């Protein structure tokens, strides 16, 4: 095993950054070196921002989004269409759809998908809360924006069955989302086209 190149504080920072998606040990080491070189301009403000986010970040009790307020900024936006709820698997999908400007209503984050192999059932996701929200008189349509994976499609079918009594129109994303694709990795044009071409289940 190679000897550490720096003190334990810097090594710990490298180890933590290496755990982030898209960063390995080499990329993390380069990022840390850059941060240290730009200590006042980057490292100090980043440390402050991470500390504040750790203290204030929370999950929205209405939709499941991540924010520093509850209800979240999206749920508090009165300009949105209250008749439409877009259901997604994770917060990253919400951010992707917002980045594309593809949905003007509200959202509901499930927190994952049903998966028999992983032991994830309906009670492990925010499906009950979704059904409750969809019984509100102002809700007219639900858009199931699940990832085009086996688990995503199975989850969409289950939710469709659960929403039968709610009296809402249920839509799925149409062309533009490739089979096996994940929303967070699609470009803005593809997301917008898929949202425009939604279709009844």
N, C-alpha and C positions, 0 to 999 in steps of 0.2 A: 504494500500500500504506500502510495506516494505521500511525502510529508506535505502538510499544508503550506501554501505560499504566503498566506497573510494571517493576521490575528483572528481569534475566534469570532469577533463581531462581524467582520467582513465575510468570513467563511459561512456564517449563519445566514447572512443576507443572500449570498449566492445560492445556498441550499434551498432557501425559501422561494426565491425567484425561479429556480429550476423546476419547481413543482407546478408552475403556472402553465396553462395550455399553450403549446407552440414554443415553449422555451425549454431547452435542455441545459445541461451543465455548462457547455461552452458558450451558448448564447447568454445565459445568466451571468457568467463571468464577464463577458464583454459589456453587458448592460450595467453591471455594478461598476466596472472600471470607468465607463462613461459618466455615470452618476457622480462618482467621486471626483472626477476631473472638473465637473460642473457643479460642485458642492452647493454653492450659494444659490445658483440659478435653478438647479433641479433637485438635488438630493434633499436639501432642507425643506423646500416646499412640498416635495413628495411625501416625506416623513410626516409632515403636518397634516396633509390631506388624508393619508392613510389612517392616521390617528383619529381624525374627525369622523371619517367614514365608519371606522370600527365602532366608535361611540354612538353614532346617530343612525346608522343603517338599520332598517327594519322591513318586515314583510307587511304589505298592505292587507288588512283584514277583509277587504272587499274582493279584490281581484287576484292577490298573490304576487303583485309586482314588488320589486325592491326599490325603496325610496328612503328618504329621511323624514317622511311624514306619513301619517295614517289617518284617513285614506290618502292614497298616493296622489301625485300631481296629475296623473291621467284621469283618475276617478273624480277628481275635483274640477276637471275642466268642463264647464257648463256649455261650451261650444260644441261638444261632441253629441253624436246622435244616440239618444238613449234607447232607441228601438233595436239596436244591433249590438250583439256581443260576439267577439271573435275569440274562440277557444284555442289556446296554444299549449304546448307541452312545458316550455320553460321560459324564463324571463328573457333569455337571449333571443327567442323567437319574437317576443313582443318588441324588443328594441329593433330587430331587423325590419319588422313591418312598419314601425314608426319611422325608421330611417328612410324607407321607401315611400312614405306617405300613402300607404296602400289601404288604410282603414280609418274611417272617420268616427266610428262608434267607440264602444268600450271593450275591454278585454277580460279574459278569465284564464289564469295560469293554473294548469292542472298539477304541476310539480313532477311530471314524468308521464309514463305510459303504463298500461297494464302489461304485466309480464309474468307468465306462469313460471318460467325458468328462474327468474329472479325473486319470485315470491311476492310480487307487487300486485295487490288486489285493489278493488274499488275503494276500500276504506283507507288505503294508503295515499290516495289522490284526492284532490279537491272537487270530486264529482258531485257529492251531495250538496255542497255550497252552490255549484253551478245550477243544478236543478232548481234549487230554492230561488236563485236570482231570476231564472227563466220563467217563473210563475208570476213575476211582477207584471202588472197590466201594460206597462209601457214597452216591454220587450216583445218584439215581433219576429225577429230572425236571429238565428245562431249560425255562425260560420265556423265550421270545424277545420282549423288550419293545422292538422296533425302532420308530422313528418311522414313522408311516403315510405315508411318501413312497415314490416309485418306487425310489430307491436303498435305502431301509430294507427294503422288501419283497423286493427282489432279494437283499440280504444275508441276510435270514431264510431264503429258499429255499436259498441256498448252504450256510448253516450246517446246515440240516436234512439235506441230503445228506451233509455231512461227519460228522454224528453217527449215521448209520445203524449203524455198527459198534460204537457205544458201549453199545448196549442200554439207553438211557434213554428215558423218555417225553418228547416234545417238545411244548410248548404255545405258543400265540400269545395275545396279548392280544385280548379279544373286544370287545363293544360298549362304547362310552364314549370310545374314542379316534377322533376324526374323521379322515377321509382328508385328508392334508396337514398334520395336526396334529403338534406336537412336544411330547414329554412335559414338558419343563421349563416350558412355558407353560400346562399344564392345571391345573385346580383339584384339590384333594385328594380331593374326593368322586368326581370323574370317574376319577381314577387308581385309587382303591380299588375302584370298581365294575368297572373294566376288569380289574383283577387277580383279583377274585373270579370273574369270568365267563370266565377263560381256558379255552381249548379245545384239543383235540389238533390237530396239523397234518394 
